């Protein structure tokens, strides 16, 4: 599936989502409206921030899986 940036350039879902993941206001603008806001906002932001850390191009800078599990618990 193709996604397009604000300037109409085709990009991957990861590249499209990255700018939203680290910004609360932007993150909540892409949340599924069918959820009707019925989700823990703090949890959504925590997971989004974690996803952003996991997308670091430098493998050594990514969190260890044990740290990911602790965060998700």
N, C-alpha and C positions, 0 to 999 in steps of 0.2 A: 504494500500500500504506500502510495506517495503522499507526502505532506508538503505544504508550501509555507515558506517563511512570510513575514509581513510584507516583504518586498517582492513576493511572487516567485522566489527561487525554490526549485524543488530540493527537498532534503529528506533525510531519514527521520523517523519518529523520535529517535534519541536526540538528534540535533535540533529538532523542532521543540522538544520538551525542555531541554536544558535551561533556557532562560526563565522558565516558569518555576522550576523546582526549588530554587534558592530564594524566592521572593513570595512572601505570604499572600500579598494582594494578587499577584499574577497567578499563583497556584490556585487560589480559590476561584479565579475566573475561568479555569479550565475543568473544574470538578464537574462531574456528571450532575446535571440539573434534576435528573430523575431521583436522585438521592434526597432532594428537597432539603438539603442542609442537615439531614439527620445522620451525621457522622461526627466523631470527635475531631474538631479542627486541629487541636494540638497534635493528635496522633497522625493526621493526614500530613501535617507539616513535618513531623519527625520522620515519617517514611519517605517523603519527598527529599528531604535533606540527606537521608541515608542513601537513597538512590543516586543522588548527585555525587556523593563521595565515592560510590561504587563505580561511577562512570569516569573516574580520573584516568587519563591516558597512561599515567605512570603506575604500573602495577604495584610497586612498593608503597605508593601513597594511598592505595585503596585500603579500606578497613579489612581486618582479618575476619573470616567467617564467624569466629567465636564472638567478635564484637558485634557483628550484624545480628546474630541470634540474641544476644543480650539486649540490644536495642529493640528488637521486635517483640521480645517478651514483655 
